[in-house]
Amino acid sequence: MTPVLTTSAYVLHNLGLAVGFGGSLFGQAALNPSAKLISDKQERAKLVNTAWNGYNIINALSIGTAALTWLVGRTAISGRVISPQARKLVIAKDFLMGATLVSGFVNLLSGGFLAKRALKDGIPMDSGYKASPEAPQDVKNATRLVNGLGLFSIISMAGLIGVSTWLDNQAATSRKWNLFARILP
């Protein structure tokens, strides 16, 4: 039987990854392109940036929870107790988690900048992911950065989910891990 605390952390970790990935994918694939239906370019920017800014809080909490549960579990487990391949997967997950956190943090700051500008100054957007040609250069640059890092975050979160699944499968078949897991809280 899996210990309660370990299972709770595992559930929170996976929910954090799911919320981060699903919300970001929805925003990039559905929200941003659909914003073109709003005819006023400044209203379009207000809506999209307000929506993303609101989601950024949820995204930060969910990815932060996934990172925190990974960090806590990672302090006790290097992957060596499972197998040499699991050790490599743990390192890959460390890298992907770091990449997701850094890109998410930069996106949080850049998205906040865009939301503030959209609400205060009214910036024109051609779609949810493209500033209009008449938009100020700093807005165009921030929009490109947010979109590039947004796509990078989706890819790194997909990688995290994949590596996590692979690592879980490795652990499930490891006798050493099953013995070790019995002493976890």
FIGUSE-910790 format. One record per residue: x, y, z of N, C-alpha, C, O, CB in turn; residue in one letter. Coordinates in steps of 0.1 Angstrom, whole numbers, padded with zeros to 4 digits, always signed. Glycine has a CB too. Layout:
N
XYZXYZXYZXYZXYZa;...
This chain:
185
+0008-0012+0000+0000+0000+0000+0009+0012+0000+0018+0013+0008-0010+0000+0012m;+0006+0022-0009+0014+0034-0010+0011+0043+0002-0001+0046+0005+0011+0041-0023t;+0021+0049+0008+0018+0058+0020+0010+0070+0016+0011+0075+0004+0032+0062+0026p;+0002+0076+0025-0007+0087+0022+0000+0099+0018-0004+0106+0008-0015+0089+0035v;+0010+0103+0025+0017+0116+0022+0024+0115+0008+0023+0125+0000+0028+0119+0032l;+0030+0104+0005+0037+0102-0008+0026+0102-0019+0028+0109-0029+0045+0089-0008t;+0015+0096-0017+0004+0096-0027-0001+0109-0029-0004+0113-0040-0007+0086-0023t;-0003+0117-0018-0009+0131-0019+0000+0140-0027-0004+0147-0036-0011+0137-0005s;+0013+0139-0024+0023+0147-0032+0023+0143-0047+0024+0151-0055+0037+0145-0026a;+0022+0130-0049+0022+0125-0063+0010+0130-0070+0011+0134-0082+0022+0109-0063y;-0002+0130-0064-0014+0135-0070-0012+0150-0073-0016+0155-0084-0026+0133-0061v;-0008+0158-0063-0006+0172-0065+0004+0175-0076+0002+0185-0084-0001+0179-0051l;+0015+0168-0076+0025+0169-0087+0019+0167-0101+0020+0176-0110+0036+0159-0085h;+0011+0157-0102+0005+0154-0115-0006+0164-0119-0007+0168-0131+0000+0140-0115n;-0014+0168-0109-0024+0178-0112-0017+0191-0116-0022+0198-0125-0033+0180-0099l;-0006+0195-0109+0001+0207-0113+0005+0207-0127+0004+0217-0134+0013+0209-0103g;+0011+0196-0131+0016+0195-0145+0004+0195-0155+0005+0201-0165+0024+0182-0147l;-0007+0188-0151-0019+0188-0160-0025+0201-0162-0028+0205-0173-0029+0178-0155a;-0026+0209-0151-0032+0222-0152-0023+0232-0160-0028+0239-0168-0035+0228-0137v;-0010+0231-0157-0001+0240-0164-0001+0237-0179-0002+0246-0188+0013+0238-0159g;+0000+0224-0183+0000+0220-0197-0013+0223-0204-0014+0229-0214+0003+0205-0198f;-0024+0219-0198-0037+0220-0204-0041+0235-0206-0046+0238-0217-0048+0213-0196g;-0039+0243-0196-0043+0257-0197-0035+0264-0207-0040+0272-0215-0042+0264-0184g;-0022+0261-0207-0013+0268-0217-0016+0264-0231-0016+0272-0240+0002+0265-0214s;-0019+0251-0233-0022+0246-0246-0036+0252-0251-0037+0256-0262-0023+0231-0246l;-0046+0253-0242-0058+0259-0245-0056+0274-0250-0061+0278-0260-0068+0258-0234f;-0048+0281-0242-0046+0295-0245-0040+0297-0259-0044+0305-0267-0038+0301-0235g;-0029+0289-0261-0022+0290-0274-0030+0285-0286-0030+0292-0297-0009+0282-0273q;-0038+0274-0284-0045+0268-0295-0059+0274-0298-0064+0274-0309-0045+0254-0293a;-0065+0279-0287-0079+0283-0288-0081+0298-0285-0087+0305-0293-0088+0274-0279a;-0077+0302-0274-0080+0316-0270-0073+0326-0279-0080+0335-0284-0075+0318-0255l;-0060+0325-0281-0053+0335-0289-0058+0336-0303-0060+0347-0308-0038+0331-0290n;-0060+0325-0310-0066+0326-0324-0080+0331-0324-0084+0339-0333-0065+0313-0331p;-0088+0328-0314-0102+0332-0314-0104+0347-0311-0114+0353-0314-0110+0324-0304s;-0094+0353-0306-0095+0367-0303-0097+0376-0315-0102+0387-0314-0082+0372-0296a;-0094+0371-0327-0096+0378-0339-0111+0381-0341-0115+0390-0349-0091+0370-0351k;-0120+0374-0334-0134+0376-0336-0139+0390-0329-0149+0395-0333-0142+0365-0329l;-0130+0395-0321-0133+0408-0315-0128+0419-0325-0116+0419-0328-0126+0410-0301i;-0136+0427-0330-0133+0436-0341-0123+0448-0337-0115+0452-0344-0145+0442-0347s;-0125+0453-0325-0117+0464-0320-0103+0458-0315-0103+0450-0306-0124+0472-0308d;-0092+0463-0321-0079+0457-0318-0075+0460-0303-0068+0452-0297-0069+0463-0327k;-0079+0471-0298-0075+0474-0284-0084+0466-0274-0078+0461-0264-0077+0489-0281q;-0096+0464-0277-0105+0456-0269-0100+0441-0269-0100+0434-0259-0119+0456-0273e;-0095+0437-0281-0090+0424-0283-0078+0422-0273-0076+0412-0266-0085+0421-0298r;-0069+0432-0273-0057+0431-0264-0061+0431-0250-0055+0424-0242-0048+0443-0267a;-0071+0439-0246-0076+0439-0232-0081+0425-0228-0077+0420-0217-0086+0450-0230k;-0089+0420-0236-0095+0407-0233-0084+0396-0232-0084+0389-0221-0105+0403-0243l;-0076+0395-0242-0066+0384-0242-0056+0386-0230-0053+0376-0223-0058+0384-0255v;-0051+0398-0228-0041+0400-0218-0047+0398-0204-0040+0394-0195-0035+0413-0219n;-0060+0402-0202-0066+0400-0189-0068+0386-0187-0066+0381-0175-0080+0408-0189t;-0073+0378-0197-0075+0364-0195-0061+0357-0192-0061+0349-0182-0081+0358-0208a;-0051+0360-0199-0038+0353-0197-0033+0357-0183-0027+0349-0176-0028+0357-0208w;-0034+0370-0180-0029+0375-0167-0036+0368-0155-0030+0364-0145-0031+0390-0165n;-0049+0365-0157-0057+0358-0147-0052+0343-0146-0051+0337-0135-0072+0358-0150g;-0050+0337-0158-0045+0323-0158-0031+0322-0153-0028+0312-0147-0046+0318-0172y;-0023+0332-0154-0009+0332-0150-0008+0328-0135+0001+0322-0130-0002+0345-0152n;-0018+0333-0127-0018+0330-0112-0021+0315-0110-0014+0308-0103-0029+0338-0105i;-0030+0310-0117-0033+0295-0117-0021+0287-0121-0017+0277-0115-0046+0292-0125i;-0016+0291-0133-0004+0284-0138+0008+0285-0129+0014+0274-0127+0000+0291-0152n;+0011+0296-0123+0022+0297-0113+0020+0288-0101+0029+0282-0097+0024+0312-0109a;+0007+0288-0096+0005+0279-0085+0006+0264-0088+0011+0256-0081-0010+0282-0079l;+0001+0261-0100+0001+0247-0104+0015+0242-0107+0019+0231-0102-0008+0244-0116s;+0022+0250-0115+0036+0246-0118+0045+0247-0105+0054+0239-0103+0042+0255-0129i;+0042+0257-0097+0049+0258-0084+0047+0246-0075+0056+0241-0069+0045+0271-0077g;+0035+0241-0075+0032+0229-0067+0039+0217-0073+0044+0209-0065+0016+0226-0067t;+0039+0215-0086+0046+0204-0093+0061+0205-0089+0067+0195-0086+0044+0204-0108a;+0066+0217-0090+0081+0218-0087+0084+0216-0073+0094+0209-0069+0085+0232-0091a;+0075+0221-0064+0078+0219-0049+0077+0204-0046+0086+0199-0038+0068+0227-0041l;+0067+0197-0051+0066+0183-0047+0078+0175-0053+0082+0165-0047+0052+0177-0052t;+0082+0179-0065+0094+0173-0071+0106+0175-0063+0114+0166-0060+0096+0177-0086w;+0108+0188-0059+0120+0191-0051+0120+0184-0038+0131+0179-0034+0120+0206-0048l;+0109+0183-0031+0108+0176-0018+0112+0161-0020+0120+0155-0013+0095+0177-0012v;+0105+0155-0030+0108+0141-0033+0122+0139-0038+0128+0128-0035+0098+0136-0043g;+0127+0148-0046+0140+0147-0052+0151+0148-0042+0162+0142-0044+0142+0159-0062r;+0149+0154-0030+0159+0155-0020+0162+0141-0014+0172+0138-0009+0155+0165-0009t;+0152+0132-0015+0153+0119-0009+0157+0108-0020+0162+0098-0017+0140+0115-0002a;+0154+0111-0032+0155+0101-0043+0163+0107-0055+0160+0117-0060+0141+0096-0047i;+0174+0100-0058+0182+0104-0069+0179+0096-0082+0183+0100-0093+0197+0103-0066s;+0172+0085-0080+0169+0076-0091+0178+0064-0091+0175+0054-0097+0170+0083-0104g;+0189+0065-0084+0199+0054-0084+0193+0042-0078+0197+0030-0081+0212+0058-0076r;+0184+0043-0068+0179+0032-0061+0170+0024-0070+0167+0012-0068+0171+0036-0049v;+0165+0030-0081+0157+0023-0091+0165+0016-0101+0165+0004-0103+0147+0033-0098i;+0173+0024-0109+0181+0018-0120+0190+0029-0126+0187+0041-0124+0172+0012-0131s;+0200+0026-0133+0208+0036-0140+0200+0044-0150+0202+0056-0152+0220+0029-0147p;+0190+0038-0157+0182+0045-0166+0173+0055-0159+0171+0066-0163+0173+0035-0174q;+0168+0051-0147+0159+0060-0139+0167+0072-0135+0162+0083-0134+0154+0052-0127a;+0180+0070-0131+0189+0081-0127+0189+0091-0139+0188+0103-0136+0203+0076-0124r;+0191+0087-0151+0191+0096-0163+0178+0103-0164+0177+0115-0168+0195+0088-0175k;+0167+0096-0162+0154+0102-0163+0152+0113-0152+0146+0123-0155+0143+0091-0162l;+0157+0110-0140+0156+0120-0129+0163+0133-0133+0159+0144-0131+0162+0114-0116v;+0175+0131-0139+0183+0143-0144+0175+0150-0155+0175+0163-0155+0197+0139-0149i;+0170+0143-0164+0162+0149-0175+0150+0157-0169+0147+0167-0174+0157+0138-0185a;+0144+0151-0159+0132+0158-0153+0137+0170-0145+0130+0180-0146+0125+0148-0143k;+0148+0170-0139+0154+0182-0133+0155+0193-0143+0151+0204-0140+0167+0178-0126d;+0161+0190-0154+0163+0199-0165+0150+0205-0170+0148+0217-0171+0171+0193-0177f;+0141+0196-0173+0128+0201-0178+0120+0209-0168+0113+0219-0172+0119+0188-0182l;+0121+0205-0155+0114+0213-0145+0120+0227-0144+0113+0237-0143+0115+0206-0131m;+0133+0228-0144+0140+0241-0144+0136+0249-0156+0134+0261-0155+0155+0239-0144g;+0136+0243-0168+0133+0250-0180+0118+0256-0179+0115+0267-0183+0134+0242-0192a;+0109+0247-0174+0095+0251-0173+0094+0263-0163+0086+0272-0165+0087+0239-0168t;+0101+0262-0152+0100+0273-0142+0106+0286-0147+0100+0296-0145+0108+0268-0129l;+0117+0285-0153+0123+0298-0158+0115+0304-0169+0112+0316-0169+0138+0295-0164v;+0110+0296-0179+0102+0301-0190+0089+0307-0184+0084+0317-0189+0100+0291-0201s;+0083+0300-0175+0071+0304-0169+0072+0317-0161+0064+0326-0162+0066+0294-0159g;+0084+0319-0154+0086+0331-0146+0088+0343-0156+0082+0354-0154+0098+0329-0137f;+0095+0341-0166+0097+0352-0176+0084+0355-0183+0081+0367-0185+0108+0348-0187v;+0076+0345-0186+0063+0347-0192+0054+0355-0183+0046+0363-0187+0057+0334-0196n;+0055+0351-0170+0046+0358-0160+0050+0373-0160+0040+0381-0159+0049+0352-0146l;+0062+0376-0160+0066+0391-0160+0062+0398-0173+0057+0409-0172+0081+0392-0157l;+0065+0391-0184+0062+0397-0197+0047+0398-0199+0042+0409-0204+0068+0389-0208s;+0040+0388-0195+0025+0389-0196+0019+0400-0187+0010+0406-0191+0019+0375-0193g;+0025+0401-0175+0020+0412-0167+0023+0426-0173+0014+0435-0172+0027+0411-0153g;+0034+0427-0179+0037+0440-0186+0027+0442-0197+0022+0453-0199+0052+0439-0192f;+0024+0432-0205+0015+0434-0216+0001+0437-0211-0006+0445-0217+0014+0421-0225l;-0004+0430-0200-0017+0432-0195-0018+0447-0190-0028+0453-0192-0020+0422-0184a;-0008+0451-0183-0008+0465-0178-0008+0475-0189-0016+0485-0188+0005+0468-0169k;+0000+0473-0199-0001+0482-0211-0014+0482-0218-0019+0492-0222+0011+0479-0221r;-0020+0470-0219-0033+0469-0226-0044+0476-0219-0052+0483-0225-0037+0454-0228a;-0044+0475-0206-0054+0481-0198-0052+0496-0196-0061+0504-0196-0055+0475-0184l;-0039+0500-0195-0036+0514-0192-0036+0522-0205-0042+0533-0206-0023+0515-0185k;-0028+0518-0214-0025+0526-0227-0034+0521-0238-0035+0529-0248-0011+0525-0230d;-0039+0509-0238-0046+0504-0249-0037+0501-0261-0033+0510-0269-0057+0514-0254g;-0033+0489-0262-0024+0485-0273-0031+0477-0283-0040+0469-0280-0012+0476-0267i;-0029+0479-0296-0036+0472-0306-0030+0458-0309-0017+0456-0309-0036+0480-0319p;-0038+0448-0310-0034+0434-0313-0041+0429-0325-0053+0431-0327-0036+0425-0301m;-0034+0422-0334-0041+0416-0346-0048+0403-0342-0058+0399-0348-0030+0413-0357d;-0042+0396-0332-0048+0384-0327-0043+0383-0313-0037+0392-0308-0045+0371-0336s;-0047+0372-0307-0042+0370-0293-0027+0368-0292-0022+0369-0281-0049+0359-0287g;-0021+0365-0303-0006+0362-0302+0002+0371-0312+0014+0369-0314-0004+0348-0305y;-0004+0381-0318+0003+0390-0327-0001+0404-0325-0013+0408-0326+0000+0386-0341k;+0009+0412-0321+0007+0427-0320+0005+0433-0334+0011+0428-0343+0019+0434-0312a;-0003+0443-0334-0006+0450-0347+0007+0458-0351+0015+0461-0343-0018+0460-0346s;+0008+0460-0364+0020+0468-0369+0021+0481-0362+0032+0486-0361+0019+0469-0384p;+0010+0487-0359+0010+0501-0352+0013+0500-0337+0014+0511-0331-0003+0508-0355e;+0015+0488-0332+0018+0487-0317+0032+0492-0315+0041+0491-0324+0016+0472-0312a;+0035+0497-0303+0049+0501-0299+0058+0489-0300+0054+0478-0298+0049+0508-0285p;+0071+0492-0303+0081+0482-0304+0082+0473-0292+0084+0461-0293+0094+0488-0308q;+0082+0479-0280+0083+0471-0268+0072+0461-0266+0074+0450-0261+0084+0481-0255d;+0060+0465-0271+0049+0456-0270+0051+0444-0280+0048+0433-0277+0035+0463-0273v;+0055+0448-0292+0058+0437-0302+0069+0428-0297+0067+0416-0299+0063+0444-0316k;+0079+0433-0291+0090+0424-0286+0085+0416-0274+0088+0404-0274+0101+0433-0281n;+0077+0421-0265+0072+0414-0254+0062+0403-0259+0062+0392-0254+0065+0423-0244a;+0054+0406-0269+0045+0396-0275+0052+0385-0281+0048+0373-0279+0036+0403-0285t;+0063+0388-0289+0071+0377-0294+0077+0368-0284+0077+0356-0285+0082+0383-0304r;+0082+0375-0273+0088+0367-0262+0078+0358-0255+0081+0346-0253+0095+0377-0252l;+0067+0364-0252+0056+0356-0245+0052+0344-0254+0050+0333-0249+0044+0365-0242v;+0050+0346-0267+0046+0335-0276+0057+0325-0277+0054+0313-0277+0042+0341-0289n;+0069+0329-0279+0080+0319-0280+0082+0311-0267+0083+0299-0268+0093+0326-0284g;+0082+0318-0256+0083+0311-0243+0071+0303-0240+0072+0292-0234+0086+0321-0232l;+0059+0307-0244+0047+0299-0242+0048+0286-0249+0044+0276-0244+0035+0307-0247g;+0052+0286-0262+0054+0274-0269+0065+0265-0263+0063+0253-0261+0057+0277-0284l;+0076+0271-0259+0086+0264-0252+0081+0257-0239+0085+0246-0236+0098+0273-0249f;+0073+0265-0232+0068+0259-0219+0058+0247-0222+0059+0238-0214+0060+0270-0212s;+0050+0248-0232+0042+0237-0235+0050+0225-0239+0047+0214-0234+0032+0241-0247i;+0060+0227-0247+0069+0215-0250+0076+0210-0238+0077+0198-0236+0079+0220-0261i;+0081+0219-0229+0089+0214-0218+0079+0207-0208+0083+0197-0201+0096+0225-0210s;+0067+0212-0207+0057+0205-0198+0053+0191-0204+0051+0182-0196+0045+0214-0196m;+0052+0191-0217+0049+0178-0223+0060+0168-0220+0058+0156-0218+0046+0180-0239a;+0072+0173-0221+0084+0165-0218+0084+0161-0204+0087+0149-0201+0097+0173-0221g;+0080+0170-0195+0079+0166-0180+0069+0155-0178+0072+0145-0171+0075+0178-0172l;+0058+0156-0184+0047+0146-0183+0052+0132-0189+0050+0122-0182+0034+0150-0190i;+0059+0133-0200+0064+0121-0206+0075+0114-0197+0075+0102-0195+0070+0124-0220g;+0084+0122-0193+0095+0117-0184+0090+0112-0171+0094+0102-0166+0106+0128-0182v;+0080+0119-0166+0074+0114-0153+0067+0101-0155+0069+0092-0146+0063+0125-0148s;+0060+0099-0166+0054+0086-0168+0064+0075-0170+0062+0064-0165+0045+0087-0181t;+0074+0078-0177+0085+0068-0180+0092+0065-0167+0094+0053-0164+0095+0074-0190w;+0094+0075-0158+0100+0073-0145+0091+0064-0136+0096+0055-0129+0104+0086-0139l;+0078+0067-0137+0069+0060-0129+0069+0045-0133+0068+0036-0124+0054+0066-0130d;+0069+0043-0146+0069+0029-0151+0082+0022-0146+0082+0010-0143+0068+0029-0166n;+0093+0029-0146+0106+0023-0142+0105+0019-0127+0109+0008-0123+0118+0033-0144q;+0099+0028-0119+0098+0026-0105+0089+0014-0102+0091+0007-0093+0093+0039-0098a;+0078+0013-0109+0068+0003-0107+0074-0011-0109+0069-0021-0102+0056+0005-0116a;+0084-0012-0117+0090-0025-0120+0103-0028-0112+0109-0039-0113+0093-0027-0134t;+0106-0019-0103+0119-0020-0096+0116-0026-0082+0109-0021-0074+0125-0006-0094s;+0123-0037-0079+0121-0043-0066+0128-0034-0055+0123-0033-0044+0128-0057-0066r;+0139-0028-0059+0146-0019-0049+0137-0008-0045+0136-0004-0034+0159-0014-0055k;+0131-0002-0056+0122+0009-0053+0110+0005-0044+0106+0012-0035+0117+0015-0066w;+0104-0006-0047+0093-0011-0039+0096-0013-0025+0088-0010-0016+0087-0023-0045n;+0108-0018-0022+0113-0019-0008+0115-0005-0002+0111-0003+0009+0126-0027-0008l;+0122+0004-0009+0124+0017-0004+0112+0025-0002+0111+0032+0008+0133+0025-0014f;+0102+0023-0011+0089+0031-0010+0081+0027+0003+0073+0035+0008+0080+0028-0022a;+0084+0016+0008+0077+0012+0021+0080+0020+0033+0072+0021+0042+0080-0003+0024r;+0092+0027+0032+0096+0035+0044+0093+0049+0042+0095+0057+0051+0111+0033+0046i;+0087+0053+0030+0084+0067+0028+0071+0071+0036+0063+0062+0039+0081+0070+0013l;+0070+0083+0040+0058+0087+0048+0045+0087+0039+0035+0090+0045+0060+0102+0053p;
